[in-house]
Amino acid sequence: MAKRGNSVIGVDLGKHAFKGVVLQRKGDSRYVLTNYAKREVAHELTSADDLAQELKALLKELGGSGKACALGVSDPDALLRIVEQPETPVELLLGALRFNGLMVLNQDCKEFVLDCAHASANRRTAGTSGETDSAAGNVQVSTETTTKYLVAGMLRANVKQISDAAAKVRTSAEILQLAPICSFNAFEFAYPEIFSNDAFLLLDMGHVQSTVLIGSKQELVLVRAIDYGGKNLMQALSADGALETNAARLMLEQNDAGMTETCRTSLIRLATEVRNSIGFFEGQREESIQRIFVSGGLARAELVLQTLSDELGLPCEIWDPLEMCEVALPAAKRQALPSEFVSLNVACGAAFEYLRN
């Protein structure tokens, strides 16, 4: 395998907007953000040509034509599960999933491009039990009878569309990951102490759906999609189009009493699902969630964060995927970054995954 470069473009192929970052690795531990961009997607992209057109425009703004790309994809049709199996080499588990998905996942996987890995971060690249742990230098013998694996899949047709689009814009798509996994990886990089030692909940509020990820001490414990996103909130605020969207957003920012109540009523649905996820996690383990880390476009609105905090009885705060990165940006982009980083988690996660492997 050819050696990977020290610079990469991380791209988040969202349903409402494409986001991108350009990251460079300098030495073993220094990472530098040199550019970022965002482009709203006005219509549904149904072909590789449509996707290529939008991707080309984003790459042009990033100034990174010809560089390697790592892609994160928001896909409601994707498959993302945590399964518990006897300790099995990943290659054998993948084969079982492809040929007998009904037995392992209770779902036919023949139309999916699949991948899987250990659910625990410190075992993602480990071999089977009895192999040497290079970090510790000791032989590790597993006493567990079962192991948790993360299984991810995208429909083959969707993967082909993305692959064809990348080829059309002459970029090398080195990594293709699902958006929730990118977000989890970005949090691991940005907040290593919390990731390694605590239980935490990541709430990523997208345009079409939101995702809850619960992790504990480097392990991904729960992942679920919630059928609620920015589109639902804006439909409620604009009364399904009776009020112009920008006007509704401005009234919300100005704390209009009517908009505030509409926002609160709409968000109760999301808060209920998040609360159910917390209850499930805490019921299964002797751990508790102390705070919630929020990302996505909706997280820019203070009222949204405050409403969720009130409904859940836990502090909800935005997190910065660039927390551990240096910033080398032009003045205008540097000034705008504090209002933009909240939606760069997926793009950053894809880029980190490329640079660290």
Disulfide bonds with the S-S distance in Angstrom:
none
